[in-house]
Amino acid sequence: MSTFLMILIVLAAIAALVSLIRGIVIFLKTTEADLKGIGPSTSGLQQNKMMWRRIQFQALAVVLVVFFLLLTRAG
């Protein structure tokens, strides 16, 4: 069981890293028109979406680490 949790932790960490990189790439592709437009731009919405995903994956990784520590402490 601990091996399975460790694999899930690594996958959640990789997913957080990928979403962070995707958010940074989207940020770097932001144009001046996106910044000067009225209302939220498509680029800004995509950035928010990717950064929110990063937070979700990080939270999942933290929860899995807590479960892992509880499992190894009890065993």
C-alpha positions in Angstrom: 0.0 0.0 0.0 2.8 2.4 0.8 4.4 1.8 -2.6 1.0 2.7 -4.3 0.7 5.9 -2.2 4.3 6.8 -3.1 3.5 6.4 -6.8 0.4 8.6 -6.4 2.5 11.2 -4.6 5.0 11.3 -7.4 2.3 11.6 -10.0 0.6 14.4 -8.1 3.9 16.3 -7.8 4.6 15.8 -11.5 1.1 17.0 -12.4 1.7 20.1 -10.2 5.0 20.8 -12.0 3.5 20.4 -15.4 0.6 22.7 -14.7 3.1 25.2 -13.3 5.1 25.1 -16.4 2.1 25.4 -18.6 0.9 28.4 -16.7 4.3 30.1 -17.0 4.3 29.4 -20.8 0.9 30.9 -21.2 2.0 33.9 -19.1 5.0 34.3 -21.4 2.8 34.3 -24.5 0.7 37.2 -23.2 0.5 40.0 -25.7 0.1 43.7 -25.2 -3.4 43.5 -26.6 -4.3 41.0 -23.9 -3.0 43.4 -21.2 -4.8 46.5 -22.6 -8.1 44.8 -23.5 -11.3 45.4 -21.5 -12.2 42.6 -19.1 -10.5 39.3 -18.6 -8.4 38.1 -21.5 -8.3 34.5 -22.8 -4.6 34.4 -21.8 -5.5 35.6 -18.2 -8.2 33.0 -17.9 -5.9 30.2 -19.0 -3.3 31.4 -16.6 -5.8 31.3 -13.7 -7.0 27.9 -14.8 -3.5 26.4 -14.9 -2.4 28.0 -11.6 -5.6 26.7 -9.9 -4.9 23.2 -11.2 -1.4 23.5 -9.7 -2.9 24.4 -6.3 -5.2 21.4 -6.6 -2.5 19.0 -7.5 -0.3 20.3 -4.6 -3.1 19.9 -2.2 -3.6 16.3 -3.4 0.1 15.6 -3.0 0.0 17.0 0.6 -3.0 14.9 1.5 -1.4 11.8 0.0 1.8 12.5 2.0 -0.3 12.7 5.2 -1.9 9.4 4.4 1.5 7.9 3.7 2.9 9.1 7.0 -0.1 7.9 8.9 0.2 4.5 7.2 3.9 4.1 7.9 3.6 5.4 11.5 0.8 2.8 12.3 2.7 0.0 10.6 
